[in-house]
């Protein structure tokens, strides 16, 4: 609002140019046009789109671009669905009341994944301000937010305000390690070819939203159980051959227990993890003969070319 009375005037253009000149060369950078954009503000969606067009025109690095929501996602980010000036969502769910988050993060990612895909403009589905991470809720963050988001096809950033009075990063060792373990697991699967398929697992413990399933049909299935005391069954109907499965401990980043086999084209009981069934576990199921990981997407080598946003880890700069 303070630059050119929220218009695309000289001051705003200079500000954007200086940001791009100073910071645009950094790897994995994303431009975030507005902090907590809201439909009630006197800044219309068309203004946001004008600013986006200008940044697109003057940024030689062609960095991904988004606009941050305040909440009420359909009334804020919904304006930008299908617009090819935007590469990623920037969704805030920080202010939902306690308990509302249960089973919601994964469903929200899946909703926006489908919403943007159906518009003809697929974008990275990013939750960049979920429930705040504290000293006491890092286990919940792992169970309700981290794995639910990743195995629904999204990406996330951790949010905290405690750095204003305490810069002890060791407070977040637990969630930082858990994030590393989750990324290690994701590196084992062709996530860029997979889709959410939670309906394939039934009869499991429904705590924290129940099982999350990410699948490449007839090839690879990644399943996360926030509480593995009851794992139910998995429907592999329509598949062929056999599948091998290993349990992965999301608290240690290690595959544990023996390998087991599932027959294709049938529903099979999953069984118990090797230990601590009341904790969270992930299960990696691969087709025995052809479930090898395909090559990852290759970033282009042309200077300043746009790297595929699906493989980009994002660091946002709010303009």
C-alpha positions in Angstrom: 0.0 0.0 0.0 2.9 2.4 0.8 4.4 2.2 -2.7 2.6 4.4 -5.2 -0.7 3.9 -3.3 -0.7 0.2 -4.3 -0.4 0.9 -8.0 2.3 -0.1 -10.4 4.1 3.2 -10.3 7.7 4.3 -10.4 8.5 3.5 -6.8 7.1 0.0 -6.9 8.9 -0.7 -10.2 12.2 0.5 -8.7 11.6 -1.6 -5.6 11.0 -4.7 -7.6 14.0 -4.1 -9.8 16.3 -3.7 -6.8 15.0 -6.9 -5.1 15.7 -8.8 -8.3 19.1 -7.3 -8.8 20.2 -7.9 -5.2 18.7 -11.4 -4.6 17.4 -12.9 -7.8 20.6 -14.9 -8.5 20.2 -17.0 -5.3 19.3 -20.7 -5.9 15.9 -22.0 -4.9 14.4 -18.5 -4.5 10.7 -17.7 -5.0 9.1 -14.3 -5.2 6.1 -13.9 -2.9 4.2 -10.8 -4.0 2.0 -10.1 -1.0 2.0 -11.0 2.7 -1.4 -12.3 3.8 -3.3 -11.2 0.7 -7.0 -10.9 1.5 -10.1 -10.3 -0.6 -11.2 -7.7 1.9 -8.1 -5.5 1.3 -8.3 -2.5 -1.1 -5.8 -4.4 -3.4 -7.7 -6.1 -6.1 -6.6 -9.4 -7.6 -6.0 -7.5 -10.8 -3.4 -5.3 -9.0 -1.6 -8.4 -7.8 -1.6 -9.8 -11.4 -0.2 -6.5 -12.7 2.6 -6.7 -10.3 3.2 -10.3 -11.2 3.4 -9.4 -14.9 6.0 -6.7 -14.2 8.2 -9.0 -12.2 7.9 -11.6 -15.0 9.0 -9.0 -17.5 12.1 -7.8 -15.7 13.4 -10.9 -13.9 16.2 -12.4 -16.0 16.3 -15.4 -13.6 12.7 -16.3 -14.2 12.1 -17.3 -10.6 8.9 -19.0 -9.4 6.3 -16.5 -8.3 3.3 -16.7 -5.9 1.1 -14.7 -3.6 0.5 -15.5 0.1 -3.0 -16.1 1.5 -4.4 -15.0 4.8 -6.8 -17.9 5.1 -10.2 -18.3 3.4 -8.2 -19.9 0.6 -10.9 -19.9 -2.1 -11.5 -16.2 -1.5 -7.9 -15.4 -1.6 -5.8 -17.8 -3.7 -8.8 -18.8 -5.8 -8.4 -15.7 -7.8 -5.0 -16.9 -9.2 -5.9 -20.5 -10.1 -5.2 -21.1 -13.8 -3.1 -17.9 -14.2 0.2 -18.8 -15.8 2.0 -15.9 -14.0 1.9 -18.0 -10.8 4.0 -21.1 -10.2 3.0 -22.1 -6.6 0.4 -21.7 -4.0 1.3 -20.0 -0.7 -1.3 -21.2 1.7 -1.7 -20.3 5.4 -3.6 -22.5 7.8 -2.1 -21.0 10.9 -5.2 -19.7 12.6 -7.4 -22.8 12.5 -8.7 -23.8 16.0 -7.1 -26.7 17.8 -8.4 -30.0 16.4 -9.5 -28.5 13.1 -6.1 -29.5 11.5 -6.8 -33.2 12.1 -7.1 -34.9 8.7 -7.1 -31.5 7.0 -3.6 -30.7 5.7 -3.5 -33.7 3.4 -7.0 -33.1 2.2 -6.3 -29.4 1.5 -3.2 -30.3 -0.5 -5.2 -32.8 -2.5 -8.0 -30.2 -3.1 -5.6 -27.6 -4.5 -3.7 -30.1 -6.4 -6.9 -31.1 -8.2 -8.2 -27.5 -8.4 -5.1 -26.2 -10.1 -4.6 -29.2 -12.4 -8.2 -29.0 -13.6 -7.6 -25.3 -14.4 -5.0 -26.3 -17.0 -2.2 -24.7 -14.9 -0.5 -27.1 -12.6 1.5 -25.5 -9.8 3.4 -26.6 -6.8 1.0 -26.9 -3.9 2.8 -25.3 -1.0 1.7 -24.8 2.6 4.2 -22.2 3.8 2.5 -21.2 7.1 0.8 -24.1 8.8 0.3 -24.5 12.5 3.3 -23.0 14.4 6.0 -25.4 15.5 6.9 -25.2 19.2 9.0 -27.1 21.7 6.1 -29.4 22.5 4.2 -30.2 19.3 7.0 -31.5 17.0 5.6 -35.1 17.1 2.2 -33.8 16.1 3.7 -31.8 13.3 5.4 -34.9 11.9 2.2 -36.9 12.1 -0.4 -34.3 11.0 1.5 -32.0 8.7 4.8 -33.3 7.4 3.9 -36.7 6.1 0.3 -35.8 5.2 1.5 -32.9 3.0 4.3 -34.8 1.3 2.3 -38.0 0.6 -0.5 -35.8 -0.8 1.8 -34.3 -3.4 2.6 -31.0 -1.7 5.5 -29.2 0.0 5.7 -27.2 3.2 7.7 -24.8 5.3 7.9 -24.8 9.1 6.6 -21.7 10.8 7.6 -20.3 14.2 7.7 -16.9 15.9 10.1 -17.9 18.7 13.2 -16.6 16.9 12.1 -13.1 18.0 13.3 -13.9 21.5 15.2 -17.1 21.3 17.7 -18.1 18.6 18.4 -21.6 19.9 17.9 -23.8 16.9 18.5 -26.9 18.9 14.9 -26.5 20.1 13.8 -27.8 16.7 16.2 -30.7 16.4 13.3 -33.2 16.5 11.3 -31.7 13.6 14.5 -31.0 11.6 15.6 -34.6 11.9 12.1 -35.8 11.1 12.0 -33.6 8.0 15.3 -35.1 6.9 14.0 -38.6 7.4 10.9 -37.8 5.4 13.0 -36.4 2.5 15.2 -39.5 2.6 12.1 -41.6 2.1 10.8 -39.4 -0.7 14.1 -39.8 -2.5 13.3 -43.6 -2.8 10.1 -43.0 -4.9 9.2 -41.4 -8.2 7.1 -38.8 -6.4 6.8 -36.6 -9.6 4.8 -39.5 -11.2 2.6 -40.3 -8.2 -0.8 -39.3 -7.0 -2.8 -39.4 -3.7 -4.8 -42.6 -3.3 -5.8 -42.7 0.3 -8.9 -44.8 -0.6 -6.6 -47.8 -1.3 -6.1 -48.5 2.5 -9.1 -49.3 4.7 -9.7 -50.5 8.2 -6.6 -48.7 9.6 -6.4 -46.7 12.9 -8.0 -43.3 12.0 -6.0 -41.2 14.4 -4.5 -38.0 13.0 -6.5 -38.5 9.8 -5.6 -42.2 9.1 -3.4 -43.6 6.4 -1.9 -41.4 3.7 -1.3 -43.2 0.4 0.8 -41.9 -2.5 0.8 -44.2 -5.6 2.0 -44.9 -9.0 -0.5 -47.5 -10.1 0.8 -51.0 -10.6 4.4 -49.9 -9.6 5.0 -48.0 -6.3 2.9 -47.3 -3.3 4.0 -45.2 -0.3 1.8 -45.5 2.8 2.1 -43.5 6.0 0.3 -44.6 9.2 0.3 -41.9 12.0 -0.7 -44.7 14.4 0.1 -48.2 13.1 -1.7 -50.1 15.9 -4.2 -51.1 13.2 -3.0 -51.0 9.6 -6.0 -52.5 7.8 -5.8 -53.7 4.2 -4.5 -52.4 0.9 -6.4 -52.8 -2.3 -4.1 -53.7 -5.2 -6.9 -54.6 -7.5 -6.1 -54.1 -11.2 -2.4 -54.7 -10.7 -0.4 -57.7 -11.9 2.5 -59.7 -10.6 3.8 -59.4 -7.0 4.9 -56.6 -4.8 7.6 -56.4 -2.0 7.2 -54.2 1.0 9.5 -52.7 3.7 8.6 -50.8 6.8 10.3 -47.4 7.3 10.7 -45.7 10.7 10.0 -42.0 10.3 11.5 -41.3 13.7 14.9 -42.8 12.8 15.1 -42.7 9.0 15.8 -46.5 8.8 14.1 -49.3 7.0 13.3 -52.0 9.7 12.1 -55.6 9.8 11.9 -58.2 7.1 10.7 -57.8 3.5 7.2 -59.2 2.9 5.3 -59.9 -0.3 1.8 -58.8 -1.6 0.0 -60.5 -4.5 -1.3 -58.2 -7.2 -4.9 -57.8 -8.2 -6.3 -58.5 -4.7 -6.9 -56.8 -1.3 -4.4 -58.0 1.3 -4.0 -57.4 5.1 -1.0 -55.2 5.7 0.0 -56.5 9.1 1.9 -55.0 11.9 5.2 -53.0 11.8 8.3 -54.6 13.3 8.0 -52.7 16.6 6.2 -49.9 18.5 2.9 -50.3 16.6 1.4 -47.4 18.5 3.8 -45.0 16.8 3.9 -43.8 13.3 5.3 -45.9 10.4 5.7 -45.7 6.7 5.4 -48.6 4.3 7.1 -48.7 0.9 5.6 -51.2 -1.6 7.3 -51.8 -4.9 6.4 -54.1 -7.8 8.9 -56.9 -7.6 10.0 -57.0 -11.2 9.7 -53.3 -12.4 9.5 -51.2 -9.3 12.9 -49.5 -9.8 13.1 -45.8 -9.5 13.2 -43.9 -12.8 15.7 -41.2 -13.4 14.8 -37.9 -11.6 13.9 -34.8 -13.6 17.0 -33.1 -14.9 17.3 -29.3 -14.5 18.1 -27.5 -17.7 21.7 -26.2 -18.3 20.7 -23.1 -20.2 21.8 -20.0 -18.2 18.8 -18.5 -16.3 16.4 -21.1 -17.6 13.5 -22.1 -15.4 14.1 -25.2 -13.4 11.0 -27.5 -13.2 9.1 -26.2 -10.2 8.1 -29.7 -9.2 11.8 -30.4 -8.3 12.6 -27.0 -6.7 12.8 -26.5 -2.9 11.5 -23.0 -2.4 12.8 -20.1 -0.2 10.4 -17.2 -0.3 11.1 -13.5 -0.4 8.1 -11.4 0.4 7.9 -8.4 -1.8 
